[in-house]
Amino acid sequence: MKTALVFGGSGQIGMPLLDRLRDDGWRVYAVSRAPRAEQPGLVWLPGDLSGEPPGAAMSGGALSRFDASARQADAIFSCGPLDLFAQWYARSDADAPRVIAFGSTSIEVKRGSADAEERALVARLREAERTLFEAAAARGAAVTVLRPTLVYGSARDRNLSRIAQVAQRFGRIVLPRDARGLRQPVHAHDLADAAFRCIEAEVAFGRTYALPGGETLSYRDMVARVLAALEPPPRLYEVPSPVFNLMLALAHAAGIALDFNEAAVARMRSDLVFDAADAQRDFGYAPRGFHPVAAMFPSPD
Ligand SMILES: NC(=O)c1ccc[n+]([C@@H]2O[C@H](COP(=O)([O-])OP(=O)(O)OC[C@H]3O[C@@H](n4cnc5c(N)ncnc54)[C@H](OP(=O)(O)O)[C@@H]3O)[C@@H](O)[C@H]2O)c1
């Protein structure tokens, strides 16, 4: 029986990955900062990659439990923060032959952003990928880094689910008229499937892949489809950019949508498009088109 160690197993990509591995007969150890109930074929290990003990009772002991599991694992998956995972991996003595880690297309998209925090994120992602590949090379492990575009499908994402929540709260969403940049939303289950498929794909060893969704559509059409999936469907209003900017400034002044910054507004006009051809050829990546339904978003209650 093969053994997997999964970081981020409670997240939107991690959960379907745990199911996929267990369905295939793997024994799975998954790390979480919160205590979680064991299930057949799944053992939760309490631990925090940041090195901060999640509770006094879980300090050093918890860390050594997942370090020990890492030594038995046939494959290690990272579906949580890549920087913390890479730092842990580099200092651990994990000798699993296969490592599959999720990064982000933000490494490309946010490069040169007007926002200092976004540029810092890019620097962290770059450093994390570099650390991971170097540490793996030093111990003869094969790493694949998967970079998704905008993830949806679990009702827990911070992008489309957030838009759906705001739309349901106010009965409407306002967009600038030029929000026509192209997007490729990708379903979390397709990403879990990709991670599973590339375990054995030798051609993917030592490589990074962009994982976009199976359909390319404008930001405006993406939002319109989300709204159409909700019941009752909130309305979409499109206003000239200066009006939108004014509305956003008023919202910020009222303490609303503070993390929706200038860089995010500018990106609504930009095409964020990636090619899935390499992943398709190398491990049969086959993402679905964008067909949202209400269950993919948080309930208004
Ligand atoms: N969401 C997107 O649109 C998007 C887009 C591109 C790339 N990605 C990348 O895809 C990966 C997964 O994203 P996601 O949205 O599926 O994640 P998510 O649902 O937010 O879940 C994050 C996971 O990371 C774990 N985690 C967070 N901090 C941790 C820590 N200090 N120690 C141990 N575990 C920790 C959490 O576990 P516990 O809470 O159980 O501890 C949770 O399972 C990430 O690398 C992300 O950057 C996401």
The ligand as a Tripos MOL2 file, in Angstrom:
@<TRIPOS>MOLECULE
LIG
   48    52     1     0     0
SMALL
NO_CHARGES

@<TRIPOS>ATOM
      1 N1         -7.5340   29.9270   -4.2500 N.am      1 LIG1
      2 C1         -7.0370   30.2820   -5.4110 C.2       1 LIG1
      3 O1         -7.7070   30.9520   -6.2490 O.2       1 LIG1
      4 C2         -5.6570   29.8620   -5.7920 C.ar      1 LIG1
      5 C3         -5.1860   30.2630   -7.0150 C.ar      1 LIG1
      6 C4         -3.9280   29.8650   -7.4140 C.ar      1 LIG1
      7 C5         -3.1750   29.0740   -6.5660 C.ar      1 LIG1
      8 N2         -3.6410   28.6900   -5.3610 N.ar      1 LIG1
      9 C6         -2.7670   27.8850   -4.5170 C.3       1 LIG1
     10 O2         -3.3120   26.5880   -4.3330 O.3       1 LIG1
     11 C7         -2.9530   26.1030   -3.0320 C.3       1 LIG1
     12 C8         -4.2000   25.7070   -2.2990 C.3       1 LIG1
     13 O3         -5.0560   26.8020   -2.2610 O.3       1 LIG1
     14 P1         -6.5090   26.6630   -1.6600 P.3       1 LIG1
     15 O4         -7.2450   27.8850   -2.0570 O.co2     1 LIG1
     16 O5         -7.0610   25.2970   -1.9930 O.co2     1 LIG1
     17 O6         -6.2130   26.6900   -0.1170 O.3       1 LIG1
     18 P2         -7.2460   26.8390    1.0680 P.3       1 LIG1
     19 O7         -8.5680   26.2420    0.7100 O.co2     1 LIG1
     20 O8         -7.1940   28.2520    1.5530 O.co2     1 LIG1
     21 O9         -6.5630   25.9010    2.1510 O.3       1 LIG1
     22 C9         -5.3220   26.2160    2.6830 C.3       1 LIG1
     23 C10        -4.7850   24.9500    3.3570 C.3       1 LIG1
     24 O10        -3.4890   25.2420    3.8490 O.3       1 LIG1
     25 C11        -3.3950   24.7780    5.1830 C.3       1 LIG1
     26 N3         -2.5180   25.6840    5.9250 N.ar      1 LIG1
     27 C12        -2.5760   27.0350    5.9500 C.ar      1 LIG1
     28 N4         -1.6180   27.5280    6.7610 N.ar      1 LIG1
     29 C13        -0.9560   26.4540    7.2680 C.ar      1 LIG1
     30 C14         0.1230   26.2950    8.1850 C.ar      1 LIG1
     31 N5          0.7210   27.3610    8.7430 N.pl3     1 LIG1
     32 N6          0.5300   25.0550    8.4810 N.ar      1 LIG1
     33 C15        -0.0740   23.9600    7.9400 C.ar      1 LIG1
     34 N7         -1.1120   24.0430    7.0680 N.ar      1 LIG1
     35 C16        -1.5440   25.2780    6.7380 C.ar      1 LIG1
     36 C17        -4.8010   24.8160    5.7240 C.3       1 LIG1
     37 O11        -4.8940   23.7830    6.6890 O.3       1 LIG1
     38 P3         -5.5910   23.9240    8.1470 P.3       1 LIG1
     39 O12        -6.4340   25.1790    8.1140 O.co2     1 LIG1
     40 O13        -6.3750   22.6690    8.2800 O.co2     1 LIG1
     41 O14        -4.4400   24.0080    9.0810 O.co2     1 LIG1
     42 C18        -5.6460   24.4740    4.5040 C.3       1 LIG1
     43 O15        -5.8250   23.0910    4.3670 O.3       1 LIG1
     44 C19        -2.1450   27.2100   -2.3660 C.3       1 LIG1
     45 O16        -0.7830   26.9880   -2.6190 O.3       1 LIG1
     46 C20        -2.5870   28.4530   -3.1140 C.3       1 LIG1
     47 O17        -1.6050   29.4570   -3.1210 O.3       1 LIG1
     48 C21        -4.8840   29.0550   -4.9550 C.ar      1 LIG1
@<TRIPOS>BOND
     1     1     2 1
     2     2     3 2
     3     2     4 1
     4     4     5 ar
     5     4    48 ar
     6     5     6 ar
     7     6     7 ar
     8     7     8 ar
     9     8     9 1
    10     8    48 ar
    11     9    10 1
    12     9    46 1
    13    10    11 1
    14    11    12 1
    15    11    44 1
    16    12    13 1
    17    13    14 1
    18    14    15 2
    19    14    16 1
    20    14    17 1
    21    17    18 1
    22    18    19 2
    23    18    20 1
    24    18    21 1
    25    21    22 1
    26    22    23 1
    27    23    24 1
    28    23    42 1
    29    24    25 1
    30    25    26 1
    31    25    36 1
    32    26    27 ar
    33    26    35 ar
    34    27    28 ar
    35    28    29 ar
    36    29    30 ar
    37    29    35 ar
    38    30    31 1
    39    30    32 ar
    40    32    33 ar
    41    33    34 ar
    42    34    35 ar
    43    36    37 1
    44    36    42 1
    45    37    38 1
    46    38    39 2
    47    38    40 1
    48    38    41 1
    49    42    43 1
    50    44    45 1
    51    44    46 1
    52    46    47 1
@<TRIPOS>SUBSTRUCTURE
     1 LIG1         1 GROUP 0 **** ****
